[in-house]
Every structure is written in C-alpha cells, then in structure tokens.
Amino acid sequence: MPKQKLKSHQGAKKRFRITPTGKILRTKGMKSHLRRKKPARVKRQFDAMIPVSKADAPRLRRALPYGAG
C-alpha cells in the first residue's frame, strides 16, 4: 500500500519561499502598518526577502514537505 501524501500548511505556503539551494526566505512584517509616515527607503527595504532563523527552519520544513508553492 503506498504511503499517503503530506499536506502543506496553506498559511506557510503563502508566507515563505524556498530557494533552489534549500534556504527558507520570509518577508519582514509591519510593511502596511502606518506606511505613510515611513521613509521611501524603509518601505523599499520591506520588499526584500530575508532568511528565517535557524531555530524556525525545522518547523517550517515540516509545514512545507514539498517546498513552498
């Protein structure tokens, strides 16, 4: 009997991206909160994807068994 497929966590799938080398990337929070008073430079920095911490990576790998997407 074949093993069942695992389901990806839909919230994690929308929030994280896995690179071809296996790193998990995330965006910064607070991007849309009070954005009118933030400088343009700060708003641009919110667009960049940054790697998740090493402590969170194993939990996200379980939530995304086949990669994000």
N, C-alpha and C positions, 0 to 999 in steps of 0.2 A: 504494500500500500504506500503511495507516495506521501511524503511529508507535506503538511499544509503550508501555504504561503503565509508570510507575516504581513500584517497591515502597517503601513506607515502612519505616523501621527500627523494628521492633517494640519494642525497648527504649526508644528515644527517644519513641515514641508513648505509652508508659505513664508516662514521667517528665516530659514537658514539655507545656505548653498554649500555644496561640497565640491571642491576643486578636483581636477583630474589626479592630483597627487594625494588626495585624501584629506586635505585640511578642511575644517568646517568654518565657514565665514558667517558673520552676522552684521547687521547694521546697528548703528547707535540709536538709542531711544531719545525722546524729547525733541524729535525733529519738527513735529507740528504744534508743539505746545509753546505758546507765546512767541511765534516766529517773527512777528512784525518788528519787535524791538531787538532782534538778534542781527548782528552784522552779516553781510553777504558772505564773508569769509567763513564764518561759523556755519552758516546754512550749507555752504558747499562741502564743508568737512563732514556733515551728517550723511552725505551721499556715499562716502567711502565705506567699503566692506572691510571689517577687521576680523581677525581670527578669534574664535571663542577661547576661553581659558581652558587649560589642560584638565582642570577639575570637572568641567562640564562636558567635555568631549565624550567620555564613555556613555553617559546618559543619552546624549543626542544620537550616538551611533545605534543605540537600541531603539530609539524612536524612529530612526530613518534607516531601516535594514538594507534597503536597496539604493540608497542615495536620495538626496532631495530632488524631487522632480520626477 
